[in-house]
Structure formats: structure tokens, C-alpha cells
Amino acid sequence: MDTPEGPYTLDTDWLIAADGARSGIRTAMGLQMEGASYEGFFVIADIRIDLPYPTERRAYFDPDWNRGNTILMHREPHGIWRVDYQLPPGETPEQALRPESMKQRIDAQLAMIGHAGAEWDMDWCSVYSARTLTLPDYVHGRVIFTGDAAHLLPIFGVRGANTAFQDAQSLAWHLAFVLKGLAGPALLANHSAERVGAAREIIDEAGKSTRFMAPPSRGFRLLRDAVLSLSLTQAFVRPLYHWRTSRPHEYSASVLNSPGDDNALFTAGPAHGAPPQNVRLAPDDFLLDHLGGGFELLYFTEGVALPNALLRVVQATRARGVPLRVTAVGAAAPVAGADLALPDVDGHLRARYGVQASGAAYLLRPDQHVCARWLTLDATRLQAALNTALPP
Ligand SMILES: Cc1cc2nc3c(=O)[nH]c(=O)nc-3n(C[C@H](O)[C@H](O)[C@H](O)COP(=O)(O)OP(=O)(O)OC[C@H]3O[C@@H](n4cnc5c(N)ncnc54)[C@H](O)[C@@H]3O)c2cc1C
């Protein structure tokens, strides 16, 4: 490590490489990212100005002052507006960031939207290009890559930081369980497979947004222009330019999903690998507020106690250090053996989760994604699901 105070050596059992897009650790290990880099640069300028527009992203395609290119504007806190504009082909970042060039273009944009001569100050500016790159594996021995060090997602999907948080949420529990000896290296391999899968899905989606904002060929431009002109009168094409795509990835192919459960038999509710749907239980009372940070068994029952055999599996699991909570759903009174009871008086939760009878259950992983669900749960099936979710 190098610091202003001088270099020093740090010993560590594990290293999480969260050192950003230019990751020195990735370079030092000689790892290559896979994917595409798009041509063309965008200038990004934060200007201080008072504009009477709501807080939403505004996109201007092919304006007179910047033919063939796209401009984005949105409000930020503290009186700042962000203006992104695409540069004409061949212009270098150095040319684009010259103050007189920026002033001319930002003034032209302001004039186009009816604010000619408006006063503004530059707060910050930079240049970027869109890239859709990921390492094919995030776990290399005891070095684990996360965030921009692991993948570079195009800005038009607004997913880079969101995805970095999701990486961290996933890594935290996978690594903690391995460090505590509750699962083996296969769990970390799963973290990598799930998060690389998420990055590739985002790359697909955000790649579409990128091609819409900055069409790389005549064909893409034709399609983009057709969508824009048709969308003025035809509602069916409007979703084609809905490029705010942020949502959690569903780990539907995860090896932690229980193969012997009833996932395929459910007609509603979150499936294998999906995050749980939130459900309003009462005024100001929601399902997600009740979930903990470990494994969570949502057990649907109208009885007064958990079945003994089930309780024994729960207790044995906890005895070996696995955090597992049981939330009973649907009973009028507290349920013996459950940590919490949610009455679900109007039956909303059961309906949304596709549950018709007592004895159904969902098992959520510590990141709350579903890894098993049953129309009828018994001790053997619960044990099998826990074994699958915590591979040796
Ligand atoms: C203009 C712009 C707009 C964006 N808008 C959005 C958006 O709207 N939504 C969104 O989700 N994402 C957005 N992103 C992407 C988002 O900023 C990044 O994806 C996110 O910051 C990645 O987080 P990170 O922690 O992985 O990396 P970084 O934020 O880059 O953090 C890495 C840190 O590691 C430090 N570091 C590096 N090397 C070392 C070292 N050797 N020792 C110690 N420290 C080191 C760096 O100084 C840095 O602080 C945007 C990005 C840009 C450029």
C-alpha cells in the first residue's frame, strides 16, 4: 500500500477489491474484462441555475444546435442541473472541456428550451463514454471483486452504484457464512455466478438504452427515430424507450434454490431466486419491515404451534450457528415455536404468495431472495432446502 506517509505492508486473509473502475488490484492480477466499449463521448456538466422544471429526466434528441446527437438534463439537489450532451464524432475530450466550448453549447441548449441568456455557473464537469464490461468471475482465490472493480455498466441504465450496493449485500452474507464455517467455497462460487449473471442482465438492458441514446449505426438510428415519432400517437411503442431499468435481479438459476420443493406448483408469489413482494398488513405495517438478516422461514398456519419435527430442524440448524427465524403467518394468536406471528387478517399476504392452505411455507436467504417454497412443508423438505442453500 502507498500513502502520503509512505508505503506499508498489510497482511489479510481475504481481500475485497472495491477499488473502482480503474482497479489497481484487477490490473496487478492481469485480469481482463469481457464486453463492449461504445464509441462516442458525452460531456457531463453540473451547472448552478434556476429552471422552472419538475424533478425528472428530460431527453432531447437531434436538436438543431447539436444535430444527430442527444442531450439529457435533470435537476439535482442544491440548485444544480446536470446537462449531458453527446459530442460530434472526432471531437476529443480535451477539446470538449474547453470553457468556451462548454459555454457555447450549454447556452445553445438553454436557448433551445426558452432560457436564452440565462445566468449559470459551472459546478463540475467531466467526459465519459459508455462501456458494458464485466469480469467473467468475481472470486479469485481469496480476492473478491465488487462494484466498478468487477463490472462497468453504461450510465444510461443508472445502475452502476445500485448494482455495487447489490453486490455488497450479496457478498456480505455469502462471505460471512464461509468465514464462520457454515458453508464451503461453493457458496462463494455461487456469489460470483449470481452477481456475474446480474451484471450480464444489466449489460443487456443498459446496452439497449445506450443504443437508444447514442445509436451506433444507421439501423439503430432509424429504429430510435421511428419509436420517437410513433410514440407521439401510439402508446404501444412508448415502453421501448423506457430506459429506467433498475430492479433487483432474480436468481432463478441459483444453485441455492431447492430442487425438490413445490416452486413450479405455485400460481402466485415470488418464485425461486426472486426477492419477496412487500405486502401491506395493516396501516403503516408492511411484511418487509418484519424480516430479519438471516434465513427466514415464512410458515403459513392457522394452528397454535409449529409441528414438532419442523421445530427440531429449526433448533438443530440454529444450534450449529445458522441464523434462522420462523415467522408464522395467518394464525389469530401467537404460534408456539415461531419467533413472530403475523395474523394476515384480510388474507392479502396469503393471496399474494399463492397460499391456500395451512402448512405452506417460503424460505428466504439472508439477502431475502426466495430459495425454496412449498405448498406443504415437512421437516425432511426443510432440511433438504437448508442443505442446498448452504453447500459444503
Ligand atoms: C457521471 C456519472 C454518473 C453516474 N450516475 C449514476 C446513477 O445515476 N446511478 C448509479 O447507480 N450509478 C451511477 N454512476 C456509477 C457509479 O458512480 C459507480 O458505479 C459507483 O460509484 C461504483 O462504486 P464503487 O464503490 O465500486 O467504486 P468507486 O465509487 O469508484 O469507489 C472506489 C474507491 O476506491 C478508492 N481506491 C482506489 N484505489 C485505491 C487504493 N489502492 N487504496 C485505497 N483506495 C483506493 C477510490 O479512491 C474510490 O474512492 C455514475 C457514474 C458517473 C461517472
The ligand as an SDF file (V2000), in Angstrom:
LIG
                    3D

 53 58  0  0  0  0  0  0  0  0999 V2000
  -21.1010   10.8760  -14.1980 C   0  0  0  0  0  0  0  0  0  0  0  0
  -21.5640    9.6190  -13.5590 C   0  0  0  0  0  0  0  0  0  0  0  0
  -22.9200    9.4770  -13.1970 C   0  0  0  0  0  0  0  0  0  0  0  0
  -23.3700    8.2970  -12.5980 C   0  0  0  0  0  0  0  0  0  0  0  0
  -24.7050    8.1430  -12.2640 N   0  0  0  0  0  0  0  0  0  0  0  0
  -25.1270    7.0190  -11.6770 C   0  0  0  0  0  0  0  0  0  0  0  0
  -26.5120    6.8520  -11.3160 C   0  0  0  0  0  0  0  0  0  0  0  0
  -27.3350    7.7360  -11.5340 O   0  0  0  0  0  0  0  0  0  0  0  0
  -26.8960    5.6780  -10.6960 N   0  0  0  0  0  0  0  0  0  0  0  0
  -25.9900    4.7060  -10.4330 C   0  0  0  0  0  0  0  0  0  0  0  0
  -26.3870    3.6740   -9.8620 O   0  0  0  0  0  0  0  0  0  0  0  0
  -24.6900    4.8220  -10.7750 N   0  0  0  0  0  0  0  0  0  0  0  0
  -24.2340    5.9470  -11.3810 C   0  0  0  0  0  0  0  0  0  0  0  0
  -22.9120    6.0800  -11.7370 N   0  0  0  0  0  0  0  0  0  0  0  0
  -21.9770    4.9590  -11.4770 C   0  0  0  0  0  0  0  0  0  0  0  0
  -21.4720    4.9680  -10.0230 C   0  0  0  0  0  0  0  0  0  0  0  0
  -20.8930    6.2170   -9.7040 O   0  0  0  0  0  0  0  0  0  0  0  0
  -20.4280    3.8600   -9.8510 C   0  0  0  0  0  0  0  0  0  0  0  0
  -20.9180    2.6620  -10.4050 O   0  0  0  0  0  0  0  0  0  0  0  0
  -20.1410    3.6260   -8.3730 C   0  0  0  0  0  0  0  0  0  0  0  0
  -19.5610    4.7930   -7.8120 O   0  0  0  0  0  0  0  0  0  0  0  0
  -19.2020    2.4350   -8.1830 C   0  0  0  0  0  0  0  0  0  0  0  0
  -18.9030    2.3140   -6.8210 O   0  0  0  0  0  0  0  0  0  0  0  0
  -17.5790    1.5880   -6.3320 P   0  0  0  0  0  0  0  0  0  0  0  0
  -17.5920    1.7170   -4.8510 O   0  0  0  0  0  0  0  0  0  0  0  0
  -17.4910    0.2440   -6.9310 O   0  0  0  0  0  0  0  0  0  0  0  0
  -16.3710    2.4220   -6.9690 O   0  0  0  0  0  0  0  0  0  0  0  0
  -15.9340    3.9370   -6.6660 P   0  0  0  0  0  0  0  0  0  0  0  0
  -17.1150    4.7990   -6.3440 O   0  0  0  0  0  0  0  0  0  0  0  0
  -15.0830    4.3350   -7.8340 O   0  0  0  0  0  0  0  0  0  0  0  0
  -15.0600    3.8140   -5.3690 O   0  0  0  0  0  0  0  0  0  0  0  0
  -13.7640    3.2140   -5.3860 C   0  0  0  0  0  0  0  0  0  0  0  0
  -12.9490    3.8810   -4.3120 C   0  0  0  0  0  0  0  0  0  0  0  0
  -11.7260    3.1710   -4.1490 O   0  0  0  0  0  0  0  0  0  0  0  0
  -10.7010    4.1050   -3.9490 C   0  0  0  0  0  0  0  0  0  0  0  0
   -9.4210    3.4810   -4.2880 N   0  0  0  0  0  0  0  0  0  0  0  0
   -8.9690    3.0880   -5.4880 C   0  0  0  0  0  0  0  0  0  0  0  0
   -7.7470    2.5350   -5.3890 N   0  0  0  0  0  0  0  0  0  0  0  0
   -7.4190    2.5350   -4.0730 C   0  0  0  0  0  0  0  0  0  0  0  0
   -6.2930    2.0950   -3.3250 C   0  0  0  0  0  0  0  0  0  0  0  0
   -5.2350    1.4970   -3.9030 N   0  0  0  0  0  0  0  0  0  0  0  0
   -6.2990    2.2700   -1.9960 N   0  0  0  0  0  0  0  0  0  0  0  0
   -7.3460    2.8570   -1.3880 C   0  0  0  0  0  0  0  0  0  0  0  0
   -8.4420    3.3000   -2.0460 N   0  0  0  0  0  0  0  0  0  0  0  0
   -8.4850    3.1520   -3.3650 C   0  0  0  0  0  0  0  0  0  0  0  0
  -11.0740    5.2690   -4.8570 C   0  0  0  0  0  0  0  0  0  0  0  0
  -10.4260    6.4500   -4.4360 O   0  0  0  0  0  0  0  0  0  0  0  0
  -12.5890    5.3240   -4.6540 C   0  0  0  0  0  0  0  0  0  0  0  0
  -12.9370    6.1270   -3.5610 O   0  0  0  0  0  0  0  0  0  0  0  0
  -22.4490    7.2490  -12.3440 C   0  0  0  0  0  0  0  0  0  0  0  0
  -21.0770    7.4010  -12.6870 C   0  0  0  0  0  0  0  0  0  0  0  0
  -20.6490    8.5670  -13.2950 C   0  0  0  0  0  0  0  0  0  0  0  0
  -19.1900    8.7250  -13.6610 C   0  0  0  0  0  0  0  0  0  0  0  0
  1  2  1  0
  2  3  1  0
  2 52  2  0
  3  4  2  0
  4  5  1  0
  4 50  1  0
  5  6  2  0
  6  7  1  0
  6 13  1  0
  7  8  2  0
  7  9  1  0
  9 10  1  0
 10 11  2  0
 10 12  1  0
 12 13  2  0
 13 14  1  0
 14 15  1  0
 14 50  1  0
 15 16  1  0
 16 17  1  0
 16 18  1  0
 18 19  1  0
 18 20  1  0
 20 21  1  0
 20 22  1  0
 22 23  1  0
 23 24  1  0
 24 25  2  0
 24 26  1  0
 24 27  1  0
 27 28  1  0
 28 29  2  0
 28 30  1  0
 28 31  1  0
 31 32  1  0
 32 33  1  0
 33 34  1  0
 33 48  1  0
 34 35  1  0
 35 36  1  0
 35 46  1  0
 36 37  1  0
 36 45  1  0
 37 38  2  0
 38 39  1  0
 39 40  1  0
 39 45  2  0
 40 41  1  0
 40 42  2  0
 42 43  1  0
 43 44  2  0
 44 45  1  0
 46 47  1  0
 46 48  1  0
 48 49  1  0
 50 51  2  0
 51 52  1  0
 52 53  1  0
M  END
$$$$
